[in-house]
Amino acid sequence: MGVTSIRLNPDIEKPLADLTQQLDRSKNYLINQAVAEFISRQAMEKQRWQDTLEALESVKNNQLIDAKSVEKWMDSWGSEDELPTPTP
């Protein structure tokens, strides 16, 4: 396990100290949790951006699915006659 030192701003230090008491956890634990969550969010944002670029490329290439097809497909969810996912 690596060791990294950080300087916390006073407006972060006090609430962090309060949380350590409230949750009966160490600063190390809470900071690791916060960093892990931040990394996870960044990965999710990166994936969303990639999905957006792919969607824009689909629109640019006129690979579209009309709203009626999507609505009909969604209305079939949970029924015995559930429709397959519509494709362009």
C-alpha positions as CSV (number, residue, x, y, z in Angstrom):
1,M,0.0,0.0,0.0
2,G,1.3,3.4,-0.9
3,V,1.6,6.3,1.4
4,T,0.7,9.8,0.3
5,S,0.6,12.9,2.4
6,I,-1.9,15.7,1.7
7,R,-2.6,19.1,3.1
8,L,-6.3,19.7,3.9
9,N,-7.9,23.1,3.8
10,P,-9.2,24.2,7.2
11,D,-12.8,24.2,5.7
12,I,-12.3,20.4,5.0
13,E,-10.3,19.5,8.1
14,K,-13.0,20.4,10.7
15,P,-15.9,18.6,9.0
16,L,-13.6,15.6,8.3
17,A,-12.6,15.4,12.0
18,D,-16.3,15.6,12.9
19,L,-17.1,12.8,10.6
20,T,-14.4,10.6,12.0
21,Q,-16.0,11.0,15.4
22,Q,-19.5,10.6,14.2
23,L,-18.8,7.5,12.1
24,D,-16.1,6.0,14.4
25,R,-13.8,5.8,11.4
26,S,-10.3,7.0,10.8
27,K,-9.4,10.0,8.5
28,N,-7.4,7.5,6.4
29,Y,-10.6,5.4,5.9
30,L,-12.8,8.4,5.0
31,I,-10.2,9.9,2.6
32,N,-9.7,6.5,0.9
33,Q,-13.5,6.2,0.5
34,A,-13.8,9.7,-0.9
35,V,-11.0,9.2,-3.4
36,A,-12.4,5.8,-4.5
37,E,-15.8,7.5,-5.1
38,F,-14.2,10.3,-7.0
39,I,-12.3,7.9,-9.2
40,S,-15.5,5.9,-9.8
41,R,-17.4,9.0,-10.8
42,Q,-14.7,10.1,-13.2
43,A,-14.7,6.7,-14.9
44,M,-18.5,7.0,-15.2
45,E,-18.3,10.5,-16.6
46,K,-15.7,9.3,-19.1
47,Q,-18.0,6.5,-20.2
48,R,-20.9,8.9,-20.5
49,W,-18.9,11.1,-22.7
50,Q,-17.9,8.2,-24.9
51,D,-21.5,7.1,-25.1
52,T,-22.5,10.6,-26.1
53,L,-19.9,10.7,-28.9
54,E,-21.1,7.4,-30.2
55,A,-24.7,8.6,-30.1
56,L,-23.8,11.7,-32.0
57,E,-22.0,9.7,-34.6
58,S,-25.1,7.5,-35.0
59,V,-27.2,10.6,-35.6
60,K,-24.6,11.9,-38.0
61,N,-24.8,8.6,-39.9
62,N,-28.6,8.7,-39.8
63,Q,-28.8,5.5,-37.7
64,L,-31.9,6.5,-35.8
65,I,-34.9,4.7,-34.2
66,D,-38.2,6.5,-34.4
67,A,-40.0,7.3,-31.2
68,K,-43.1,5.1,-32.0
69,S,-40.9,2.0,-32.3
70,V,-39.3,2.7,-28.9
71,E,-42.6,3.4,-27.3
72,K,-44.1,0.2,-28.7
73,W,-41.1,-1.7,-27.5
74,M,-41.3,-0.2,-24.0
75,D,-45.1,-0.8,-23.8
76,S,-44.4,-4.5,-24.4
77,W,-42.0,-4.8,-21.4
78,G,-43.2,-7.4,-18.9
79,S,-45.8,-8.9,-21.3
80,E,-45.8,-12.3,-22.8
81,D,-45.3,-10.8,-26.2
82,E,-42.3,-8.6,-25.3
83,L,-40.8,-7.1,-28.4
84,P,-37.1,-7.3,-29.2
85,T,-35.0,-4.1,-28.8
86,P,-35.6,-1.9,-31.8
87,T,-32.6,-1.4,-34.1
88,P,-31.9,1.3,-36.7
